[in-house]
Amino acid sequence: MTSIARTAYPRFQHHLSENELNENFLPTDEEIAYMRKNSRGDLGRTVFLTLLKSCQLLGYIPQISQVPPYIFQYVSTQ
């Protein structure tokens, strides 16, 4: 059976490895510049960047409640 992450409506896996987090959620210099231009405050920047990277991974912007806490933690440390 096809995993849910590979269907027409992909979702977050229960846990991503450190390599998968680095591969999918490590921001580029361009993304950091874009984030700084379009958001304010630490929380706003974390949410903005998390949703940007989530959209790149999933192909749609998820509801904030759908993003696992470990992804927010990873992005905030970057």
N, CA, C, O and CB atoms as a CASP TS submission, in Angstrom:
PFRMAT TS
TARGET T0000
AUTHOR 0000-0000-0000
METHOD Language model
MODEL 1
PARENT N/A
ATOM      1  N   MET     1       0.836  -1.171   0.000  1.00  0.00           N
ATOM      2  CA  MET     1       0.000   0.000   0.000  1.00  0.00           C
ATOM      3  C   MET     1       0.886   1.241   0.000  1.00  0.00           C
ATOM      4  O   MET     1       1.914   1.272   0.676  1.00  0.00           O
ATOM      5  CB  MET     1      -0.954  -0.006   1.209  1.00  0.00           C
ATOM      6  N   THR     2       0.493   2.252  -0.749  1.00  0.00           N
ATOM      7  CA  THR     2       1.249   3.495  -0.835  1.00  0.00           C
ATOM      8  C   THR     2       1.170   4.247   0.482  1.00  0.00           C
ATOM      9  O   THR     2       0.108   4.325   1.100  1.00  0.00           O
ATOM     10  CB  THR     2       0.729   4.371  -1.985  1.00  0.00           C
ATOM     11  N   SER     3       2.304   4.803   0.911  1.00  0.00           N
ATOM     12  CA  SER     3       2.293   5.566   2.160  1.00  0.00           C
ATOM     13  C   SER     3       1.523   6.863   1.953  1.00  0.00           C
ATOM     14  O   SER     3       1.439   7.373   0.836  1.00  0.00           O
ATOM     15  CB  SER     3       3.739   5.859   2.647  1.00  0.00           C
ATOM     16  N   ILE     4       0.962   7.390   3.032  1.00  0.00           N
ATOM     17  CA  ILE     4       0.154   8.609   2.956  1.00  0.00           C
ATOM     18  C   ILE     4       0.976   9.799   2.480  1.00  0.00           C
ATOM     19  O   ILE     4       0.431  10.720   1.872  1.00  0.00           O
ATOM     20  CB  ILE     4      -0.463   8.918   4.315  1.00  0.00           C
ATOM     21  N   ALA     5       2.272   9.793   2.745  1.00  0.00           N
ATOM     22  CA  ALA     5       3.135  10.900   2.322  1.00  0.00           C
ATOM     23  C   ALA     5       3.307  10.952   0.804  1.00  0.00           C
ATOM     24  O   ALA     5       3.749  11.968   0.269  1.00  0.00           O
ATOM     25  CB  ALA     5       4.498  10.779   2.988  1.00  0.00           C
ATOM     26  N   ARG     6       2.960   9.857   0.101  1.00  0.00           N
ATOM     27  CA  ARG     6       3.155   9.816  -1.341  1.00  0.00           C
ATOM     28  C   ARG     6       1.838   9.867  -2.116  1.00  0.00           C
ATOM     29  O   ARG     6       1.824   9.589  -3.315  1.00  0.00           O
ATOM     30  CB  ARG     6       3.917   8.569  -1.715  1.00  0.00           C
ATOM     31  N   THR     7       0.751  10.210  -1.468  1.00  0.00           N
ATOM     32  CA  THR     7      -0.547  10.281  -2.118  1.00  0.00           C
ATOM     33  C   THR     7      -0.800  11.682  -2.653  1.00  0.00           C
ATOM     34  O   THR     7       0.073  12.546  -2.581  1.00  0.00           O
ATOM     35  CB  THR     7      -1.656   9.873  -1.149  1.00  0.00           C
ATOM     36  N   ALA     8      -2.005  11.908  -3.192  1.00  0.00           N
ATOM     37  CA  ALA     8      -2.365  13.223  -3.723  1.00  0.00           C
ATOM     38  C   ALA     8      -2.436  14.275  -2.623  1.00  0.00           C
ATOM     39  O   ALA     8      -2.277  15.466  -2.892  1.00  0.00           O
ATOM     40  CB  ALA     8      -3.700  13.147  -4.452  1.00  0.00           C
ATOM     41  N   TYR     9      -2.673  13.845  -1.389  1.00  0.00           N
ATOM     42  CA  TYR     9      -2.736  14.758  -0.255  1.00  0.00           C
ATOM     43  C   TYR     9      -1.694  14.347   0.775  1.00  0.00           C
ATOM     44  O   TYR     9      -2.029  13.755   1.801  1.00  0.00           O
ATOM     45  CB  TYR     9      -4.155  14.773   0.373  1.00  0.00           C
ATOM     46  N   PRO    10      -0.427  14.661   0.502  1.00  0.00           N
ATOM     47  CA  PRO    10       0.625  14.228   1.421  1.00  0.00           C
ATOM     48  C   PRO    10       0.471  14.883   2.793  1.00  0.00           C
ATOM     49  O   PRO    10      -0.072  15.981   2.914  1.00  0.00           O
ATOM     50  CB  PRO    10       2.002  14.552   0.839  1.00  0.00           C
ATOM     51  N   ARG    11       0.950  14.202   3.804  1.00  0.00           N
ATOM     52  CA  ARG    11       0.919  14.688   5.179  1.00  0.00           C
ATOM     53  C   ARG    11       2.298  14.500   5.777  1.00  0.00           C
ATOM     54  O   ARG    11       3.156  13.824   5.211  1.00  0.00           O
ATOM     55  CB  ARG    11      -0.165  13.951   6.024  1.00  0.00           C
ATOM     56  N   PHE    12       2.489  15.108   6.929  1.00  0.00           N
ATOM     57  CA  PHE    12       3.745  14.935   7.639  1.00  0.00           C
ATOM     58  C   PHE    12       3.835  13.518   8.186  1.00  0.00           C
ATOM     59  O   PHE    12       2.837  12.934   8.609  1.00  0.00           O
ATOM     60  CB  PHE    12       3.878  15.965   8.774  1.00  0.00           C
ATOM     61  N   GLN    13       5.036  12.983   8.170  1.00  0.00           N
ATOM     62  CA  GLN    13       5.277  11.698   8.814  1.00  0.00           C
ATOM     63  C   GLN    13       5.328  11.942  10.321  1.00  0.00           C
ATOM     64  O   GLN    13       5.523  13.072  10.767  1.00  0.00           O
ATOM     65  CB  GLN    13       6.607  11.030   8.293  1.00  0.00           C
ATOM     66  N   HIS    14       5.152  10.886  11.091  1.00  0.00           N
ATOM     67  CA  HIS    14       5.157  11.042  12.546  1.00  0.00           C
ATOM     68  C   HIS    14       6.493  11.571  13.046  1.00  0.00           C
ATOM     69  O   HIS    14       6.542  12.332  14.013  1.00  0.00           O
ATOM     70  CB  HIS    14       4.841   9.713  13.221  1.00  0.00           C
ATOM     71  N   HIS    15       7.547  11.178  12.405  1.00  0.00           N
ATOM     72  CA  HIS    15       8.852  11.692  12.805  1.00  0.00           C
ATOM     73  C   HIS    15       9.800  11.636  11.615  1.00  0.00           C
ATOM     74  O   HIS    15       9.863  10.634  10.902  1.00  0.00           O
ATOM     75  CB  HIS    15       9.423  10.888  14.003  1.00  0.00           C
ATOM     76  N   LEU    16      10.531  12.716  11.412  1.00  0.00           N
ATOM     77  CA  LEU    16      11.537  12.768  10.354  1.00  0.00           C
ATOM     78  C   LEU    16      12.911  12.623  10.989  1.00  0.00           C
ATOM     79  O   LEU    16      13.146  13.104  12.097  1.00  0.00           O
ATOM     80  CB  LEU    16      11.437  14.095   9.535  1.00  0.00           C
ATOM     81  N   SER    17      13.803  11.965  10.291  1.00  0.00           N
ATOM     82  CA  SER    17      15.173  11.822  10.792  1.00  0.00           C
ATOM     83  C   SER    17      15.886  13.170  10.701  1.00  0.00           C
ATOM     84  O   SER    17      15.401  14.103  10.060  1.00  0.00           O
ATOM     85  CB  SER    17      15.952  10.731   9.989  1.00  0.00           C
ATOM     86  N   GLU    18      17.024  13.252  11.342  1.00  0.00           N
ATOM     87  CA  GLU    18      17.821  14.483  11.308  1.00  0.00           C
ATOM     88  C   GLU    18      18.209  14.832   9.866  1.00  0.00           C
ATOM     89  O   GLU    18      18.187  16.003   9.486  1.00  0.00           O
ATOM     90  CB  GLU    18      19.092  14.331  12.184  1.00  0.00           C
ATOM     91  N   ASN    19      18.559  13.832   9.073  1.00  0.00           N
ATOM     92  CA  ASN    19      18.908  14.070   7.672  1.00  0.00           C
ATOM     93  C   ASN    19      17.716  14.609   6.890  1.00  0.00           C
ATOM     94  O   ASN    19      17.865  15.526   6.082  1.00  0.00           O
ATOM     95  CB  ASN    19      19.418  12.782   7.025  1.00  0.00           C
ATOM     96  N   GLU    20      16.526  14.038   7.127  1.00  0.00           N
ATOM     97  CA  GLU    20      15.324  14.504   6.433  1.00  0.00           C
ATOM     98  C   GLU    20      14.966  15.926   6.847  1.00  0.00           C
ATOM     99  O   GLU    20      14.528  16.722   6.017  1.00  0.00           O
ATOM    100  CB  GLU    20      14.146  13.564   6.715  1.00  0.00           C
ATOM    101  N   LEU    21      15.150  16.250   8.123  1.00  0.00           N
ATOM    102  CA  LEU    21      14.908  17.623   8.575  1.00  0.00           C
ATOM    103  C   LEU    21      15.876  18.587   7.895  1.00  0.00           C
ATOM    104  O   LEU    21      15.468  19.643   7.412  1.00  0.00           O
ATOM    105  CB  LEU    21      15.044  17.721  10.110  1.00  0.00           C
ATOM    106  N   ASN    22      17.145  18.230   7.858  1.00  0.00           N
ATOM    107  CA  ASN    22      18.137  19.084   7.202  1.00  0.00           C
ATOM    108  C   ASN    22      17.826  19.254   5.723  1.00  0.00           C
ATOM    109  O   ASN    22      17.944  20.349   5.173  1.00  0.00           O
ATOM    110  CB  ASN    22      19.540  18.503   7.375  1.00  0.00           C
ATOM    111  N   GLU    23      17.432  18.173   5.094  1.00  0.00           N
ATOM    112  CA  GLU    23      17.145  18.195   3.663  1.00  0.00           C
ATOM    113  C   GLU    23      15.904  19.026   3.333  1.00  0.00           C
ATOM    114  O   GLU    23      15.885  19.731   2.323  1.00  0.00           O
ATOM    115  CB  GLU    23      16.963  16.778   3.152  1.00  0.00           C
ATOM    116  N   ASN    24      14.869  18.952   4.174  1.00  0.00           N
ATOM    117  CA  ASN    24      13.595  19.589   3.856  1.00  0.00           C
ATOM    118  C   ASN    24      13.326  20.908   4.568  1.00  0.00           C
ATOM    119  O   ASN    24      12.520  21.703   4.087  1.00  0.00           O
ATOM    120  CB  ASN    24      12.508  18.660   4.171  1.00  0.00           C
ATOM    121  N   PHE    25      13.981  21.164   5.704  1.00  0.00           N
ATOM    122  CA  PHE    25      13.626  22.338   6.495  1.00  0.00           C
ATOM    123  C   PHE    25      14.783  23.276   6.790  1.00  0.00           C
ATOM    124  O   PHE    25      14.591  24.278   7.479  1.00  0.00           O
ATOM    125  CB  PHE    25      13.030  21.904   7.771  1.00  0.00           C
ATOM    126  N   LEU    26      15.965  22.990   6.296  1.00  0.00           N
ATOM    127  CA  LEU    26      17.096  23.900   6.473  1.00  0.00           C
ATOM    128  C   LEU    26      16.937  25.048   5.472  1.00  0.00           C
ATOM    129  O   LEU    26      16.957  24.815   4.264  1.00  0.00           O
ATOM    130  CB  LEU    26      18.475  23.153   6.273  1.00  0.00           C
ATOM    131  N   PRO    27      16.779  26.278   5.956  1.00  0.00           N
ATOM    132  CA  PRO    27      16.532  27.393   5.037  1.00  0.00           C
ATOM    133  C   PRO    27      17.779  27.809   4.266  1.00  0.00           C
ATOM    134  O   PRO    27      18.898  27.743   4.774  1.00  0.00           O
ATOM    135  CB  PRO    27      15.994  28.580   5.801  1.00  0.00           C
ATOM    136  N   THR    28      17.560  28.236   3.037  1.00  0.00           N
ATOM    137  CA  THR    28      18.648  28.776   2.222  1.00  0.00           C
ATOM    138  C   THR    28      18.832  30.255   2.564  1.00  0.00           C
ATOM    139  O   THR    28      17.998  30.848   3.248  1.00  0.00           O
ATOM    140  CB  THR    28      18.357  28.586   0.695  1.00  0.00           C
ATOM    141  N   ASP    29      19.909  30.835   2.092  1.00  0.00           N
ATOM    142  CA  ASP    29      20.147  32.266   2.325  1.00  0.00           C
ATOM    143  C   ASP    29      19.043  33.110   1.692  1.00  0.00           C
ATOM    144  O   ASP    29      18.633  34.119   2.265  1.00  0.00           O
ATOM    145  CB  ASP    29      21.522  32.684   1.764  1.00  0.00           C
ATOM    146  N   GLU    30      18.562  32.711   0.524  1.00  0.00           N
ATOM    147  CA  GLU    30      17.481  33.440  -0.144  1.00  0.00           C
ATOM    148  C   GLU    30      16.192  33.379   0.663  1.00  0.00           C
ATOM    149  O   GLU    30      15.473  34.373   0.767  1.00  0.00           O
ATOM    150  CB  GLU    30      17.246  32.877  -1.545  1.00  0.00           C
ATOM    151  N   GLU    31      15.897  32.212   1.233  1.00  0.00           N
ATOM    152  CA  GLU    31      14.686  32.066   2.043  1.00  0.00           C
ATOM    153  C   GLU    31      14.779  32.882   3.326  1.00  0.00           C
ATOM    154  O   GLU    31      13.781  33.445   3.774  1.00  0.00           O
ATOM    155  CB  GLU    31      14.442  30.592   2.379  1.00  0.00           C
ATOM    156  N   ILE    32      15.953  32.950   3.912  1.00  0.00           N
ATOM    157  CA  ILE    32      16.142  33.762   5.113  1.00  0.00           C
ATOM    158  C   ILE    32      15.942  35.233   4.791  1.00  0.00           C
ATOM    159  O   ILE    32      15.288  35.948   5.550  1.00  0.00           O
ATOM    160  CB  ILE    32      17.539  33.532   5.714  1.00  0.00           C
ATOM    161  N   ALA    33      16.493  35.695   3.679  1.00  0.00           N
ATOM    162  CA  ALA    33      16.299  37.091   3.272  1.00  0.00           C
ATOM    163  C   ALA    33      14.828  37.384   3.006  1.00  0.00           C
ATOM    164  O   ALA    33      14.328  38.441   3.391  1.00  0.00           O
ATOM    165  CB  ALA    33      17.132  37.407   2.022  1.00  0.00           C
ATOM    166  N   TYR    34      14.135  36.465   2.355  1.00  0.00           N
ATOM    167  CA  TYR    34      12.702  36.613   2.075  1.00  0.00           C
ATOM    168  C   TYR    34      11.901  36.647   3.377  1.00  0.00           C
ATOM    169  O   TYR    34      10.974  37.445   3.516  1.00  0.00           O
ATOM    170  CB  TYR    34      12.203  35.461   1.171  1.00  0.00           C
ATOM    171  N   MET    35      12.251  35.796   4.315  1.00  0.00           N
ATOM    172  CA  MET    35      11.584  35.752   5.609  1.00  0.00           C
ATOM    173  C   MET    35      11.765  37.064   6.350  1.00  0.00           C
ATOM    174  O   MET    35      10.804  37.603   6.898  1.00  0.00           O
ATOM    175  CB  MET    35      12.115  34.593   6.448  1.00  0.00           C
ATOM    176  N   ARG    36      12.982  37.585   6.374  1.00  0.00           N
ATOM    177  CA  ARG    36      13.247  38.845   7.080  1.00  0.00           C
ATOM    178  C   ARG    36      12.501  40.012   6.463  1.00  0.00           C
ATOM    179  O   ARG    36      12.096  40.939   7.165  1.00  0.00           O
ATOM    180  CB  ARG    36      14.735  39.142   7.087  1.00  0.00           C
ATOM    181  N   LYS    37      12.319  39.968   5.151  1.00  0.00           N
ATOM    182  CA  LYS    37      11.611  41.039   4.454  1.00  0.00           C
ATOM    183  C   LYS    37      10.105  40.980   4.697  1.00  0.00           C
ATOM    184  O   LYS    37       9.442  42.018   4.707  1.00  0.00           O
ATOM    185  CB  LYS    37      11.895  40.967   2.963  1.00  0.00           C
ATOM    186  N   ASN    38       9.555  39.781   4.893  1.00  0.00           N
ATOM    187  CA  ASN    38       8.101  39.611   4.914  1.00  0.00           C
ATOM    188  C   ASN    38       7.505  39.230   6.260  1.00  0.00           C
ATOM    189  O   ASN    38       6.307  38.959   6.331  1.00  0.00           O
ATOM    190  CB  ASN    38       7.726  38.587   3.934  1.00  0.00           C
ATOM    191  N   SER    39       8.287  39.199   7.324  1.00  0.00           N
ATOM    192  CA  SER    39       7.732  38.866   8.633  1.00  0.00           C
ATOM    193  C   SER    39       8.481  39.615   9.725  1.00  0.00           C
ATOM    194  O   SER    39       9.604  40.085   9.536  1.00  0.00           O
ATOM    195  CB  SER    39       7.795  37.346   8.884  1.00  0.00           C
ATOM    196  N   ARG    40       7.815  39.710  10.882  1.00  0.00           N
ATOM    197  CA  ARG    40       8.423  40.417  12.015  1.00  0.00           C
ATOM    198  C   ARG    40       8.352  39.553  13.264  1.00  0.00           C
ATOM    199  O   ARG    40       7.446  38.735  13.419  1.00  0.00           O
ATOM    200  CB  ARG    40       7.722  41.775  12.260  1.00  0.00           C
ATOM    201  N   GLY    41       9.314  39.746  14.146  1.00  0.00           N
ATOM    202  CA  GLY    41       9.341  39.040  15.424  1.00  0.00           C
ATOM    203  C   GLY    41       9.804  37.606  15.268  1.00  0.00           C
ATOM    204  O   GLY    41       9.698  37.006  14.198  1.00  0.00           O
ATOM    205  N   ASP    42      10.315  37.080  16.353  1.00  0.00           N
ATOM    206  CA  ASP    42      10.843  35.707  16.325  1.00  0.00           C
ATOM    207  C   ASP    42       9.757  34.685  16.025  1.00  0.00           C
ATOM    208  O   ASP    42       9.953  33.791  15.202  1.00  0.00           O
ATOM    209  CB  ASP    42      11.507  35.369  17.654  1.00  0.00           C
ATOM    210  N   LEU    43       8.606  34.813  16.694  1.00  0.00           N
ATOM    211  CA  LEU    43       7.523  33.857  16.471  1.00  0.00           C
ATOM    212  C   LEU    43       6.988  33.954  15.044  1.00  0.00           C
ATOM    213  O   LEU    43       6.761  32.932  14.396  1.00  0.00           O
ATOM    214  CB  LEU    43       6.389  34.093  17.475  1.00  0.00           C
ATOM    215  N   GLY    44       6.787  35.176  14.554  1.00  0.00           N
ATOM    216  CA  GLY    44       6.304  35.362  13.189  1.00  0.00           C
ATOM    217  C   GLY    44       7.255  34.797  12.156  1.00  0.00           C
ATOM    218  O   GLY    44       6.829  34.196  11.170  1.00  0.00           O
ATOM    219  N   ARG    45       8.537  34.990  12.382  1.00  0.00           N
ATOM    220  CA  ARG    45       9.539  34.463  11.446  1.00  0.00           C
ATOM    221  C   ARG    45       9.594  32.941  11.480  1.00  0.00           C
ATOM    222  O   ARG    45       9.748  32.298  10.441  1.00  0.00           O
ATOM    223  CB  ARG    45      10.919  35.036  11.768  1.00  0.00           C
ATOM    224  N   THR    46       9.470  32.373  12.662  1.00  0.00           N
ATOM    225  CA  THR    46       9.478  30.905  12.774  1.00  0.00           C
ATOM    226  C   THR    46       8.275  30.304  12.064  1.00  0.00           C
ATOM    227  O   THR    46       8.411  29.338  11.313  1.00  0.00           O
ATOM    228  CB  THR    46       9.485  30.471  14.255  1.00  0.00           C
ATOM    229  N   VAL    47       7.098  30.876  12.299  1.00  0.00           N
ATOM    230  CA  VAL    47       5.881  30.376  11.657  1.00  0.00           C
ATOM    231  C   VAL    47       5.974  30.554  10.144  1.00  0.00           C
ATOM    232  O   VAL    47       5.650  29.635   9.391  1.00  0.00           O
ATOM    233  CB  VAL    47       4.632  31.106  12.210  1.00  0.00           C
ATOM    234  N   PHE    48       6.413  31.725   9.696  1.00  0.00           N
ATOM    235  CA  PHE    48       6.539  32.008   8.272  1.00  0.00           C
ATOM    236  C   PHE    48       7.454  30.993   7.596  1.00  0.00           C
ATOM    237  O   PHE    48       7.092  30.406   6.576  1.00  0.00           O
ATOM    238  CB  PHE    48       7.070  33.428   8.053  1.00  0.00           C
ATOM    239  N   LEU    49       8.626  30.789   8.159  1.00  0.00           N
ATOM    240  CA  LEU    49       9.598  29.874   7.559  1.00  0.00           C
ATOM    241  C   LEU    49       9.122  28.422   7.630  1.00  0.00           C
ATOM    242  O   LEU    49       9.345  27.648   6.698  1.00  0.00           O
ATOM    243  CB  LEU    49      10.952  30.013   8.257  1.00  0.00           C
ATOM    244  N   THR    50       8.478  28.058   8.716  1.00  0.00           N
ATOM    245  CA  THR    50       7.949  26.700   8.850  1.00  0.00           C
ATOM    246  C   THR    50       6.892  26.424   7.791  1.00  0.00           C
ATOM    247  O   THR    50       6.901  25.363   7.165  1.00  0.00           O
ATOM    248  CB  THR    50       7.360  26.486  10.252  1.00  0.00           C
ATOM    249  N   LEU    51       5.984  27.366   7.585  1.00  0.00           N
ATOM    250  CA  LEU    51       4.941  27.174   6.581  1.00  0.00           C
ATOM    251  C   LEU    51       5.517  27.204   5.164  1.00  0.00           C
ATOM    252  O   LEU    51       5.056  26.463   4.296  1.00  0.00           O
ATOM    253  CB  LEU    51       3.861  28.246   6.730  1.00  0.00           C
ATOM    254  N   LEU    52       6.512  28.049   4.924  1.00  0.00           N
ATOM    255  CA  LEU    52       7.163  28.086   3.611  1.00  0.00           C
ATOM    256  C   LEU    52       7.803  26.738   3.292  1.00  0.00           C
ATOM    257  O   LEU    52       7.591  26.186   2.212  1.00  0.00           O
ATOM    258  CB  LEU    52       8.225  29.205   3.564  1.00  0.00           C
ATOM    259  N   LYS    53       8.581  26.214   4.225  1.00  0.00           N
ATOM    260  CA  LYS    53       9.264  24.935   3.992  1.00  0.00           C
ATOM    261  C   LYS    53       8.263  23.778   3.936  1.00  0.00           C
ATOM    262  O   LYS    53       8.460  22.821   3.187  1.00  0.00           O
ATOM    263  CB  LYS    53      10.308  24.676   5.097  1.00  0.00           C
ATOM    264  N   SER    54       7.195  23.864   4.726  1.00  0.00           N
ATOM    265  CA  SER    54       6.159  22.821   4.690  1.00  0.00           C
ATOM    266  C   SER    54       5.469  22.806   3.339  1.00  0.00           C
ATOM    267  O   SER    54       5.186  21.739   2.795  1.00  0.00           O
ATOM    268  CB  SER    54       5.123  23.039   5.810  1.00  0.00           C
ATOM    269  N   CYS    55       5.197  23.981   2.796  1.00  0.00           N
ATOM    270  CA  CYS    55       4.563  24.076   1.483  1.00  0.00           C
ATOM    271  C   CYS    55       5.467  23.480   0.406  1.00  0.00           C
ATOM    272  O   CYS    55       4.987  22.804  -0.504  1.00  0.00           O
ATOM    273  CB  CYS    55       4.230  25.540   1.149  1.00  0.00           C
ATOM    274  N   GLN    56       6.753  23.724   0.504  1.00  0.00           N
ATOM    275  CA  GLN    56       7.688  23.147  -0.460  1.00  0.00           C
ATOM    276  C   GLN    56       7.694  21.620  -0.376  1.00  0.00           C
ATOM    277  O   GLN    56       7.817  20.944  -1.397  1.00  0.00           O
ATOM    278  CB  GLN    56       9.101  23.694  -0.223  1.00  0.00           C
ATOM    279  N   LEU    57       7.563  21.086   0.814  1.00  0.00           N
ATOM    280  CA  LEU    57       7.590  19.641   1.009  1.00  0.00           C
ATOM    281  C   LEU    57       6.276  18.980   0.593  1.00  0.00           C
ATOM    282  O   LEU    57       6.276  17.960  -0.096  1.00  0.00           O
ATOM    283  CB  LEU    57       7.889  19.320   2.463  1.00  0.00           C
ATOM    284  N   LEU    58       5.157  19.572   1.015  1.00  0.00           N
ATOM    285  CA  LEU    58       3.857  18.945   0.811  1.00  0.00           C
ATOM    286  C   LEU    58       3.162  19.346  -0.484  1.00  0.00           C
ATOM    287  O   LEU    58       2.348  18.589  -1.012  1.00  0.00           O
ATOM    288  CB  LEU    58       2.973  19.272   1.951  1.00  0.00           C
ATOM    289  N   GLY    59       3.480  20.530  -0.999  1.00  0.00           N
ATOM    290  CA  GLY    59       2.811  21.012  -2.199  1.00  0.00           C
ATOM    291  C   GLY    59       1.579  21.845  -1.904  1.00  0.00           C
ATOM    292  O   GLY    59       0.873  22.256  -2.825  1.00  0.00           O
ATOM    293  N   TYR    60       1.312  22.099  -0.635  1.00  0.00           N
ATOM    294  CA  TYR    60       0.209  22.963  -0.207  1.00  0.00           C
ATOM    295  C   TYR    60       0.577  23.540   1.158  1.00  0.00           C
ATOM    296  O   TYR    60       1.461  23.024   1.842  1.00  0.00           O
ATOM    297  CB  TYR    60      -1.159  22.173  -0.147  1.00  0.00           C
ATOM    298  N   ILE    61      -0.110  24.615   1.548  1.00  0.00           N
ATOM    299  CA  ILE    61       0.146  25.221   2.848  1.00  0.00           C
ATOM    300  C   ILE    61      -0.742  24.524   3.883  1.00  0.00           C
ATOM    301  O   ILE    61      -1.967  24.617   3.806  1.00  0.00           O
ATOM    302  CB  ILE    61      -0.122  26.770   2.816  1.00  0.00           C
ATOM    303  N   PRO    62      -0.144  23.837   4.837  1.00  0.00           N
ATOM    304  CA  PRO    62      -0.943  23.126   5.837  1.00  0.00           C
ATOM    305  C   PRO    62      -1.476  24.088   6.895  1.00  0.00           C
ATOM    306  O   PRO    62      -0.959  25.193   7.061  1.00  0.00           O
ATOM    307  CB  PRO    62      -0.110  22.020   6.503  1.00  0.00           C
ATOM    308  N   GLN    63      -2.499  23.663   7.598  1.00  0.00           N
ATOM    309  CA  GLN    63      -2.949  24.421   8.762  1.00  0.00           C
ATOM    310  C   GLN    63      -1.832  24.346   9.797  1.00  0.00           C
ATOM    311  O   GLN    63      -1.128  23.341   9.900  1.00  0.00           O
ATOM    312  CB  GLN    63      -4.316  23.864   9.337  1.00  0.00           C
ATOM    313  N   ILE    64      -1.687  25.406  10.545  1.00  0.00           N
ATOM    314  CA  ILE    64      -0.605  25.471  11.519  1.00  0.00           C
ATOM    315  C   ILE    64      -0.703  24.332  12.537  1.00  0.00           C
ATOM    316  O   ILE    64       0.314  23.854  13.040  1.00  0.00           O
ATOM    317  CB  ILE    64      -0.623  26.822  12.235  1.00  0.00           C
ATOM    318  N   SER    65      -1.913  23.910  12.833  1.00  0.00           N
ATOM    319  CA  SER    65      -2.107  22.822  13.803  1.00  0.00           C
ATOM    320  C   SER    65      -1.672  21.462  13.251  1.00  0.00           C
ATOM    321  O   SER    65      -1.500  20.515  14.018  1.00  0.00           O
ATOM    322  CB  SER    65      -3.570  22.756  14.224  1.00  0.00           C
ATOM    323  N   GLN    66      -1.494  21.354  11.947  1.00  0.00           N
ATOM    324  CA  GLN    66      -1.070  20.098  11.332  1.00  0.00           C
ATOM    325  C   GLN    66       0.442  19.901  11.354  1.00  0.00           C
ATOM    326  O   GLN    66       0.930  18.796  11.119  1.00  0.00           O
ATOM    327  CB  GLN    66      -1.561  20.038   9.911  1.00  0.00           C
ATOM    328  N   VAL    67       1.186  20.973  11.636  1.00  0.00           N
ATOM    329  CA  VAL    67       2.647  20.888  11.637  1.00  0.00           C
ATOM    330  C   VAL    67       3.111  20.325  12.981  1.00  0.00           C
ATOM    331  O   VAL    67       2.793  20.889  14.028  1.00  0.00           O
ATOM    332  CB  VAL    67       3.292  22.289  11.367  1.00  0.00           C
ATOM    333  N   PRO    68       3.850  19.232  12.962  1.00  0.00           N
ATOM    334  CA  PRO    68       4.323  18.630  14.219  1.00  0.00           C
ATOM    335  C   PRO    68       5.256  19.574  14.989  1.00  0.00           C
ATOM    336  O   PRO    68       6.033  20.310  14.381  1.00  0.00           O
ATOM    337  CB  PRO    68       5.048  17.306  13.929  1.00  0.00           C
ATOM    338  N   PRO    69       5.179  19.553  16.309  1.00  0.00           N
ATOM    339  CA  PRO    69       6.020  20.444  17.126  1.00  0.00           C
ATOM    340  C   PRO    69       7.517  20.297  16.878  1.00  0.00           C
ATOM    341  O   PRO    69       8.252  21.280  16.969  1.00  0.00           O
ATOM    342  CB  PRO    69       5.748  20.195  18.572  1.00  0.00           C
ATOM    343  N   TYR    70       7.980  19.087  16.566  1.00  0.00           N
ATOM    344  CA  TYR    70       9.419  18.903  16.362  1.00  0.00           C
ATOM    345  C   TYR    70       9.911  19.684  15.140  1.00  0.00           C
ATOM    346  O   TYR    70      11.087  20.041  15.071  1.00  0.00           O
ATOM    347  CB  TYR    70       9.748  17.410  16.200  1.00  0.00           C
ATOM    348  N   ILE    71       9.031  19.952  14.182  1.00  0.00           N
ATOM    349  CA  ILE    71       9.429  20.754  13.012  1.00  0.00           C
ATOM    350  C   ILE    71       9.582  22.213  13.424  1.00  0.00           C
ATOM    351  O   ILE    71      10.545  22.866  13.021  1.00  0.00           O
ATOM    352  CB  ILE    71       8.386  20.620  11.857  1.00  0.00           C
ATOM    353  N   PHE    72       8.651  22.738  14.221  1.00  0.00           N
ATOM    354  CA  PHE    72       8.791  24.102  14.737  1.00  0.00           C
ATOM    355  C   PHE    72      10.074  24.246  15.541  1.00  0.00           C
ATOM    356  O   PHE    72      10.783  25.244  15.413  1.00  0.00           O
ATOM    357  CB  PHE    72       7.581  24.479  15.603  1.00  0.00           C
ATOM    358  N   GLN    73      10.366  23.266  16.357  1.00  0.00           N
ATOM    359  CA  GLN    73      11.575  23.313  17.176  1.00  0.00           C
ATOM    360  C   GLN    73      12.812  23.335  16.279  1.00  0.00           C
ATOM    361  O   GLN    73      13.735  24.116  16.514  1.00  0.00           O
ATOM    362  CB  GLN    73      11.627  22.107  18.145  1.00  0.00           C
ATOM    363  N   TYR    74      12.836  22.499  15.274  1.00  0.00           N
ATOM    364  CA  TYR    74      13.987  22.452  14.362  1.00  0.00           C
ATOM    365  C   TYR    74      14.166  23.798  13.649  1.00  0.00           C
ATOM    366  O   TYR    74      15.271  24.339  13.606  1.00  0.00           O
ATOM    367  CB  TYR    74      13.808  21.315  13.321  1.00  0.00           C
ATOM    368  N   VAL    75      13.084  24.328  13.097  1.00  0.00           N
ATOM    369  CA  VAL    75      13.161  25.595  12.356  1.00  0.00           C
ATOM    370  C   VAL    75      13.579  26.735  13.276  1.00  0.00           C
ATOM    371  O   VAL    75      14.366  27.592  12.874  1.00  0.00           O
ATOM    372  CB  VAL    75      11.808  25.920  11.695  1.00  0.00           C
ATOM    373  N   SER    76      13.071  26.760  14.490  1.00  0.00           N
ATOM    374  CA  SER    76      13.408  27.849  15.400  1.00  0.00           C
ATOM    375  C   SER    76      14.880  27.838  15.799  1.00  0.00           C
ATOM    376  O   SER    76      15.433  28.890  16.120  1.00  0.00           O
ATOM    377  CB  SER    76      12.545  27.771  16.637  1.00  0.00           C
ATOM    378  N   THR    77      15.526  26.671  15.787  1.00  0.00           N
ATOM    379  CA  THR    77      16.936  26.609  16.123  1.00  0.00           C
ATOM    380  C   THR    77      17.830  26.994  14.941  1.00  0.00           C
ATOM    381  O   THR    77      19.026  27.227  15.111  1.00  0.00           O
ATOM    382  CB  THR    77      17.287  25.218  16.605  1.00  0.00           C
ATOM    383  N   GLN    78      17.252  27.057  13.763  1.00  0.00           N
ATOM    384  CA  GLN    78      18.028  27.435  12.584  1.00  0.00           C
ATOM    385  C   GLN    78      18.126  28.937  12.525  1.00  0.00           C
ATOM    386  O   GLN    78      18.740  29.480  11.607  1.00  0.00           O
ATOM    387  CB  GLN    78      17.398  26.877  11.289  1.00  0.00           C
TER
END
